[in-house]
C-alpha cells in the first residue's frame, strides 16, 4: 500500500518503500520534507515530472506522481 504525504505529519523515512506524491510535493526529494532526517540518508532530488515515477538511489523508495 502506498503512503500519501501530508504537510502536517512527520513520518519515519524509509519506513515504507512506496509513496504517492502530488504536484504540491514538487520538487521531489528523498527523504521528503515531512520525514524525520536524523537516521536517514543524505537528501537527493528525484526527477519525477516526465515519467510520473522515480526511485531513490539510496534507499530504493519508489515514488508515484498523481496528477490532479
N, CA and C of each residue as an Amber inpcrd file, in Angstrom:
protein
   204
   0.8530000  -1.1810000   0.0000000   0.0000000   0.0000000   0.0000000
   0.8910000   1.2350000   0.0000000   0.5920000   2.1860000  -0.7900000
   1.3700000   3.4100000  -0.8970000   0.9120000   4.4110000   0.1480000
   1.8560000   5.2010000   0.6290000   1.5440000   6.2350000   1.6070000
   1.3350000   7.5530000   0.8770000   0.4070000   8.3400000   1.3480000
   0.1820000   9.6640000   0.8040000   0.8090000  10.6640000   1.7580000
   1.6460000  11.5460000   1.2370000   2.3480000  12.5160000   2.0700000
   1.4300000  13.6820000   2.4050000   1.5260000  14.1500000   3.6450000
   0.8060000  15.3460000   4.0480000   1.8040000  16.3090000   4.6560000
   1.4800000  17.5750000   4.6570000   2.3920000  18.5860000   5.1670000
   2.4090000  18.6430000   6.6840000   1.4710000  18.0150000   7.3810000
   1.3690000  18.1730000   8.8220000   1.9680000  17.0280000   9.6260000
   2.0500000  15.8470000   9.0940000   2.5130000  14.6950000   9.8620000
   3.9220000  14.3080000   9.4600000   4.8160000  14.1950000  10.4640000
   6.1560000  13.7110000  10.1910000   6.1440000  12.1920000  10.2350000
   6.7860000  11.5770000   9.2600000   6.8450000  10.1190000   9.2400000
   8.3030000   9.6800000   9.2230000   8.5400000   8.4470000   9.5860000
   9.8810000   7.8950000   9.5550000  10.3260000   7.7390000   8.1110000
  11.5250000   8.1990000   7.7520000  12.0000000   7.9860000   6.3990000
  12.3210000   6.5200000   6.1820000  12.1480000   6.0700000   4.9700000
  12.4860000   4.7070000   4.5850000  11.6470000   3.6620000   5.3200000
  10.5660000   4.0760000   5.9770000   9.7140000   3.1310000   6.6920000
   8.8780000   2.3270000   5.7070000   8.5840000   2.9180000   4.5810000
   7.8470000   2.2480000   3.5190000   8.6870000   2.3640000   2.2630000
   8.3130000   1.6390000   1.2720000   9.0850000   1.7220000   0.0400000
   8.2750000   2.2170000  -1.1370000   7.0120000   2.5860000  -0.9080000
   6.1910000   3.1570000  -1.9720000   5.4410000   4.3620000  -1.4180000
   5.5630000   5.4730000  -2.1300000   4.9050000   6.7040000  -1.7140000
   4.1770000   7.3070000  -2.9020000   3.0140000   7.8790000  -2.6380000
   2.2600000   8.6050000  -3.6440000   2.4430000  10.0850000  -3.3660000
   2.8350000  10.8450000  -4.3920000   3.0530000  12.2730000  -4.2300000
   2.1940000  13.0310000  -5.2420000   1.9900000  14.3030000  -4.9830000
   1.1950000  15.1700000  -5.8540000   2.0790000  16.3090000  -6.3550000
   1.6030000  17.0880000  -7.3220000   2.3860000  18.2430000  -7.7780000
   2.7510000  19.2160000  -6.6490000   1.9760000  19.2510000  -5.5860000
   2.2890000  20.1200000  -4.4500000   3.5650000  19.6810000  -3.7390000
   3.9800000  18.4220000  -3.9140000   5.1850000  17.8960000  -3.2720000
   6.4540000  18.1620000  -4.0820000   6.3100000  18.7720000  -5.2610000
   7.4610000  19.0210000  -6.1230000   8.1720000  20.3000000  -5.7280000
   9.4800000  20.4000000  -5.8620000  10.3790000  19.3760000  -6.3460000
  10.4880000  18.2340000  -5.3360000  10.6020000  17.0200000  -5.8380000
  10.6010000  15.8220000  -5.0100000  11.9980000  15.5060000  -4.5100000
  12.0930000  15.2710000  -3.2130000  13.3620000  14.8390000  -2.6330000
  13.1130000  13.6390000  -1.7380000  14.1270000  12.8360000  -1.5640000
  14.0760000  11.7180000  -0.6350000  15.2680000  11.8750000   0.2960000
  15.0370000  11.9130000   1.6010000  13.7440000  11.9220000   2.2440000
  13.0000000  13.2320000   1.9850000  11.6760000  13.1390000   2.0570000
  10.8340000  14.3020000   1.8100000  10.8510000  15.2310000   3.0150000
  10.4650000  16.5010000   2.8420000  10.4760000  17.4530000   3.9580000
   9.6440000  16.9990000   5.1550000   8.6160000  16.1890000   4.9680000
   7.7780000  15.7360000   6.0630000   8.3080000  14.5030000   6.7780000
   9.5650000  14.1500000   6.5280000  10.1580000  12.9700000   7.1560000
  11.2470000  13.3870000   8.1440000  11.3880000  12.6110000   9.1980000
  12.5000000  12.8270000  10.1100000  13.7990000  12.5670000   9.3650000
  14.8390000  13.3400000   9.6300000  16.0850000  13.2030000   8.8830000
  17.2390000  12.6090000   9.6860000  17.1200000  12.5290000  10.9680000
  18.2750000  12.1660000  11.7840000  18.8240000  10.7790000  11.5060000
  18.0210000   9.8480000  11.0450000  18.5120000   8.4840000  10.8330000
  18.3680000   8.0460000   9.3860000  18.4290000   8.9880000   8.4730000
  18.2150000   8.6670000   7.0770000  19.4690000   8.9630000   6.2600000
  19.3650000   8.8010000   4.9620000  20.4660000   9.0850000   4.0500000
  20.4640000  10.5540000   3.6630000  21.5150000  11.0250000   2.9780000
  21.5210000  12.4230000   2.5190000  20.3550000  12.6880000   1.5700000
  19.8740000  13.9150000   1.5800000  18.7490000  14.2810000   0.7150000
  19.2000000  14.2720000  -0.7500000  18.3810000  13.6490000  -1.5810000
  18.6210000  13.5990000  -3.0190000  17.3400000  14.0310000  -3.7160000
  17.4710000  14.8490000  -4.7530000  16.3010000  15.2990000  -5.5050000
  16.0630000  14.3480000  -6.6740000  14.8030000  13.9880000  -6.8720000
  14.4200000  12.9940000  -7.8690000  13.5860000  13.6340000  -8.9720000
  13.9410000  13.3550000 -10.2160000  13.1890000  13.8610000 -11.3730000
  12.0120000  12.9230000 -11.6200000  10.8180000  13.3880000 -11.3020000
   9.6210000  12.5530000 -11.4190000   8.6200000  13.1220000 -12.4130000
   8.7870000  14.3790000 -12.7980000   7.7790000  15.0720000 -13.5970000
   7.5000000  14.3940000 -14.9390000   8.5050000  13.9880000 -15.6660000
   8.2670000  13.4650000 -17.0140000   7.7460000  12.0340000 -17.0130000
   8.2940000  11.1760000 -16.1820000   7.8910000   9.7680000 -16.1800000
   6.7260000   9.4780000 -15.2390000   6.5440000  10.3270000 -14.2200000
   5.4880000  10.0760000 -13.2360000   5.8830000   9.0500000 -12.1920000
   7.1630000   8.6470000 -12.1990000   7.6590000   7.6400000 -11.2670000
   9.1480000   7.8610000 -11.0610000   9.6240000   7.6440000  -9.8340000
  11.0520000   7.7750000  -9.5470000  11.4210000   6.8310000  -8.4160000
  12.6920000   6.4310000  -8.3970000  13.2040000   5.5340000  -7.3650000
  14.4550000   6.1590000  -6.7580000  14.5070000   6.1760000  -5.4330000
  15.6420000   6.7470000  -4.7200000  16.8600000   5.8240000  -4.8670000
  18.0030000   6.3820000  -5.2680000  19.1900000   5.5510000  -5.4180000
  19.7970000   5.1120000  -4.0890000  19.4460000   5.7660000  -2.9830000
  19.9870000   5.3940000  -1.6760000  19.1930000   4.2790000  -1.0100000
  17.8800000   4.4900000  -0.8720000  17.0730000   3.5560000  -0.0770000
  16.1320000   2.6970000  -0.9100000  15.9860000   3.0010000  -2.2010000
  15.1200000   2.2230000  -3.0590000  13.6550000   2.5770000  -2.9540000
  13.3070000   3.6270000  -2.2200000  11.9030000   4.0410000  -2.1190000
  11.3900000   4.4390000  -3.4950000  10.1670000   4.0260000  -3.8060000
   9.5530000   4.3350000  -5.0930000   8.4670000   5.3810000  -4.8980000
   8.4850000   6.3840000  -5.7560000   7.5260000   7.4840000  -5.6940000
   6.7100000   7.5020000  -6.9700000   5.4000000   7.6390000  -6.8230000
   4.4860000   7.7290000  -7.9450000   3.7980000   9.0900000  -7.8920000
   3.8400000   9.8160000  -8.9970000   3.2230000  11.1380000  -9.0780000
   1.7780000  10.9930000  -9.5410000   0.8500000  11.5110000  -8.7360000
  -0.5700000  11.5370000  -9.0840000  -0.8970000  12.9540000  -9.5010000
  -1.1750000  13.1070000 -10.7570000  -1.5060000  14.4490000 -11.2700000
  -2.9910000  14.7130000 -11.0440000  -3.2750000  15.8630000 -10.4360000
  -4.6430000  16.1420000 -10.0530000  -5.3590000  16.9210000 -11.0420000
